[in-house]
Each structure stands twice: as C-alpha cells, then as structure tokens.
Amino acid sequence: MGIFERFLSIWVTLGIAAGVGLGLLVPGLFQAVAAVEFAHVNLVVAVFIWVMIFPMMVQIDWSAVKNVGQKPQGLLLTLVVNWLIKPFTMAALGVLFFQYLFAPWVDPQSANEYIAGMILLGVAPCTAMVFVWSQLVKGDANYTLVQVSVNDLIMVVAFAPIAAFLLGVTDVTVPWETLVLSTVLYVVLPLTAGMLCRRLWLASGPEQLQQRMAQLKPWSVMGLIATVVLLFGFQAHTILDKPLVIAMIAVPLVLQTYGIFFIAWWGARWLKLPHNVAGPACLIGTSNFFELAVAVAISLFGLNSGAALATVVGVLVEVPVMLTLVGLINRWAPSKGVQTGA
C-alpha cells in the first residue's frame, strides 16, 4: 500500500477539519461552488467522485463480466439487504430514537421530519461511492459493476413505492433528472472512459496497463479527500449552529450503518462468498445515494426542513464510518491466495 492508502483515515480527518475551517473562513467560496449544480447534483463534487472511481473502472475486464452470473449469491445478498432489510430497519431506528429515546429534547414535528429524512436515506442505497469502497477492500471490479447496475435497475421501480409506504404518503415523485444524471456522471461516463483507456493501454502490453493503474491509485484517494473537504465546507455553519441536533441524528444513522454491515457480513459468511465479492456486497447497502435522498427530501419537505437536514447528516457521517468498515474488511481478509469469504 502507498502512503495515501496506508494513512487514509488521517487524511480524511485532516480533510474534515480543513473543510469545516475553510467553510468558516471563506464561506463565499463554498457557496459559489455549491451553486454549481444541476438537478441537485453538484457538478464540482461530481468531478471529484469521477476522479475517485475512474481507477476502478480501468480494472474492469469485460471478458470476465459475463461470468458474474455463474455466482449469483453475491447479487442476491445485495438485493435482500438493500430492499428487504435496510429501509425497514432505518425506519424502525428513526421511530425508536426520535419518538421515544430523544423525545424529551425534540418537538414532534421536527422528530417526524428527521425520521422522514432517515427513511429516504434508507431507501437510497449507494451507487458511485461503492466503487471507491470496493477498490479499497480489493473487491472484484467486475462483480461490483454488476452489483451496482442491478441495484440501480431495482431502484428505478422500488424507490418510490417503498418510500411512499414508509413515509405514509400517497405519492413520492422520483426526481428522474437527479437519478439519470447521477447514473450518467458516476457510472456511464467513467465506465466508458475506463474501457477506452484499458483497451488503449492494453494494446501496449499488460505491463503498460499495470503501470498506468498503479499511477492512478493515488488520484482516487486525492479525489476522496477533496470530496470530503467540499462536503464539510458546505455544511460548516450548520455543524456549528446545530451540533446537538446533528449528533442526535447521527446516532441512529451510525447504528444503522454498522447493523446493516454486520447483517450483510453474516449473510456473506453463510453463503460462503469469496472475500472480494463479500466486501463490496456488504458495503453497497451500508452507504447511501445521498443526492437522491437530498433531492426527494427537499421536494417533499422543503430546503430548510428537518428531513433535508437528516439527509445532509447522512452525507457527513458516511465517509468516516465507511472507512472504519473498510478497515474491518481488510483486517478480516483471508491469507494471500485464499479465496473463501469472510
């Protein structure tokens, strides 16, 4: 591992501190960057995410993608956790904390809005960042691509009805512009560029491809750090203005993340998944498609609502928590050459 990967947690911590500090010192700069968005997708953040996931896209071997169907257990685990477990456990934790445990400190209307924001996060499993987490745990790039693609197809038909059911509303309008634009920016474009670069470099020999891939790895981590700086810079004043509320929302979100991870990890062990398939399968459900959740929260409840705030807190806690899970997966990796799962 290079110095970037070896001390990733330190770099992310410094990135969080830098983001909050810069957000307080030069708020105008972050406001200007935040305004560069379309369909609730910030285009500057999109560029950094693109930088993060492109190195993994180069690793995808299309001749091996067709073999993924021979090992459907990983896909089954992903879909069960994402769509039959995660949304409902998120709703249950929201109710437990904000209607009971935190009820003395939160008014009923705000509590309901926080629960709604948590539910929207729970019904929006991750797309783009999964490629980053998969790369950090040395996941099977081909299998991860198929997992994400199948998950996105399910999201098209399952997001609205599940969200409507759990929110107790009659209709949830899917922000198709956000969904389509995110898919194009985070999957289609980097995947196409990765395919072209892989073919070009492979034409010069396998050694050239390996050299180029090694050169790209630090860029992935730098893209992650830059994204962290921006996300925390955008919310610097909110973090200082509402620290108690953010902390209360973060508690069930963190518990949900770890809970879903360990449910998925147990399932991976039971299914005897290879480690490089089990890792990404467990991480897809634990992280969230925050652009979609934020967009729906704003459209349903308003920009300054508790629901929108809850989805933002989901963004803030995701990277630090996910890095701890990446560390666990790498610590539990089998000895070199062993392909059994957990």
N, C-alpha and C positions, 0 to 999 in steps of 0.2 A: 504494500500500500504506500502511496505517496504521502507527502506531508499534509496535503489538503484532506485526503480521506482519513488519515490517522488521527488528526486533531479536529475533525469536523464539528464535534459538539462545542469546542472552544470557539471556532469561527462563527458558528451560529449564535452563540451567546454574545459575542462581540458585535455581530450584526444586529441583534435585537437592541442592544444598548446604543449602538450608533443610530439605528432607525429612530428610536424614541428621542435621543438627544438632538438629532438633526431636525426631526419633526417639530421640536420646540423652538430651535434656534432659527430655522428658515422655513416656517410654515407655508409661506407663499410658494416656494419651490415645489413642495409636495402637493399643494392644492392645484398647481398648474399641471403636474404630472397626473394627478387623479382625474383631471378633466379630460385627459386624452383617452376617451373610452367610446365604445360603440356597443349598444345592446348590453350594457352592464359589464362588458369585458374590457378591462383596462389594457390598452394596446402596448404600453411600456412593460407591464408585468408579463404580458403575453410573449414579448420578445425574450425576456429573461427565462421564462419557462421553456420556450423553444430552445434556448441555449442549453438548458438543463437536460432536455430529453433527446436532443439530436444524437449525442454519442451512443445512446442505446439503440436508436433507430438504425444506425450503421451496423450494429451487431446482428440484426435480423436477417436470417438466411431463409429466403423464400422457398428454397427447395425442401426445407425442413418444416415449414409451417403446416404443410398438408398432413404431417404425421401427428399433429396435436390431437386429431380426432380419435386416434388409437388409445389415448389416455384421457377419457372424459371425466375422471373422478375430480380432477382439479377444477374443471369448469362447473361441475355440479356443486362442489363445496362453495365456490364463489357465489353462485346464484342463490343457493339456500341461505347463506349468511346475509347477503345483501338485501334480499327481497322478502324472506320469510321470518327473519330474526331481527335484524338491525332496526328497521323502522319502529317496530313494536316495543323493543326494549328501550329505545330512545324516548318514546312517548311515556312509557312507564316510569322511567327515571325522572323525566321532567315533572310529571304529576307528583311523584314521591317527594321531590325536593321543594318544589315551589307551591304546592298546595298543602304540604304537611311540615316538612323539616324547616324550611325557610319562611313559612307563612307569617310568623310574627314580624318579620322585617320587610316584607314585600306586599304592596297593596294587590288586591285580587286581579284588577285589570292588567297591571304590569306582569303579574305572575302568569296569567294566561298568554300574554304576548311572548314572554320568554319561552314558555312551553312550545308555542307555535313555531318559534324560530328553531328550537332544538329539533322538532319534528321534521322541519324542512331540511335540516342537515342530515337527519337520519334517513330520509328518503332519496338523498342525492349522493350515492357512492362515487368515489373519485374516478377521474379519467386521466388527466395529464400527469399529476404527481406520482401516480403509480409507477410510471416508467423510471422516475428518479429512485424511488424506494427499491424497485426491482433491481436496478443496476447496483445499488449499494449493498444488497444482500446476494449479489451474483446470481440473480434469478435467470431462468430460461427466457431469453428475449422473445423467442418465437411464441412460446406458450403465453407469456404476458400479453403480447399483442392480441392474441385470440381472446384471452380472458377480458381484456378491456373492450374489444369490439363487440363481443356477445353481450357484455354488461350494458354497453351504450344502446344496443338494439332493444334490450329489455326495458331500459329507462324510457324510451320513446313511448311505450304503451303502458308502463306500470307506474310511472312517477305520479301523474295526475290523479288516478283513482285512489291510490294508497294515501297520498297527501290529503285528498278531499275527505276520505274516510276518517283519518286520524285527527284532522283539524275540525271535523264536524261541520264542514261547509258543503254546499251543494255542487260547487263547481270550482275547480282550480285550473286556470288557464296557463298552459305551458308556454313560457317565453321562447318560442321557437327560434327567434333570432339569436338569443344567447346560446341555446343548445347547439344550433347548427354552426354558429361562428366559432364556438369553443372547440367543437369537434374538428372543424377545418384547421384552425390555428394550432391545436395541440396534438392532433393525430395525423390528419391527411397531409398537411404541408411538410412537417418534419419527417414523416414516413417516406414521402415521395423523394425528398432531398436525400434522405439516408440511403434509399435504394439506389439512386443515381450515383452517389459518391461511392458506395460499396462496389458497384459494378465497375466504376472508373478505376478505383484503386486496386481492385482485384485483378484487373486486366494487366497491371504492372507486376503482379505476383503476390502470393499470400503474405510475404514479408512486408511488402509495402502497405497492405491493409492493416496488419497488426501494428505497424509503426504509427500509422495515422490514427488508429483507435486509441493507442496509448497517449498520443499528443492531445486528443480530445478530452480525456478524462478530467483534467483539472478545470476545463471550461464548464463542465457540468456542475462541479461544486461551486465555482465562482458565480454561476447563474443562480444557484440556490441561495447563496449569501446575499446577492444583490436583490433577489425577490424578498428575502426576509427584511432587509433594510427598508425597502419600499412599503411593505405591508405594515410594519410597525411605525414607520414615519407617517403614513396616512392616518393612523389612529392614535398618535402620541397624546393629543389633548384629551381624547376620550379615556385613555388609560389613566391619566392623572385626575380627570374630573370625576370618574365613576369607578374608582378602584374596587370598592366593596361589591358593587353590582357585577362587575366583570369577574371578580373572584367567585361569587356565588354561582354565576352561570358556568364558569369553568369547571367547578367541582363535578357536576353530573356529566359534563362532556368528557372530562378526563376518565372518569369511571367507566363511561360507555365505551370509550376507545379501548381501554385495557380489557374490559369484559368481552367485547366482540373479538378482540385479538385472541384471547385465550380460548374462547369457544371455537374459533376457526382453527387454532393450533391443535386443540384436542381432536377436531374433526380430521385434520390432516394426518395426525398420528394414526387414527382409527382406519383411515383409508390407505395408510402406508404410502403417502405421496413422496416422491423424491424431494429432497430439500430445496432444489432450485425451482420446483413448482409450488411447494408448500409455502415458501416465504412470500412470494407475490400474492398467492391466493389469500393469505391471511391479512395482507396489507391493503388489498383493494377495498374491503369492507370497513376497515378501521379509519381510512381517510375519507374526505368529503369533496364533492363537486361544489365548492363554495360559491362560484359565480352564479350557478343555477339557483342555489338556496337563497343567496342575497337578492337576486333579481325577483324571485317569487315573493319573498318577504316584503320587499319594497312595494310591489304591485298590489299585494293583498292588504298590507297594514300601514304602509307609509314609510317614508325615508327615515323619520325620527322615532319610529316605533320600537318597542321592546323586542319585537320579533326580528327586526333588522339588526338591532344591537346583538342579539344572541347569535345570529349567523356570523357577524363580524368577530365575536369572541371565538367562534369555531375556527375561523381563519388564524387567529393569533395563537391558539394553543396547539394547532395541528403540527407544525414543524417540530417544535421541541419534543412533543410527546412521540411523534412518529420516529424521531431519531433514537429514542430510548428503545422502541420496538425493533428498529433495525439492529441496534446493538445486541438485543436478546437473540434475534435470529442468527446473527453472525456468531455469537457465543455458543449457540446450540448446534452449529453446523457440524456434520459428521467429519470424520477424518478424511484427509485427501484421498480421493479415489472411491470413497463410499457413496453410494447414490440412494441409500434409504432415506426416508423423510425425516421426521423430527427426531 
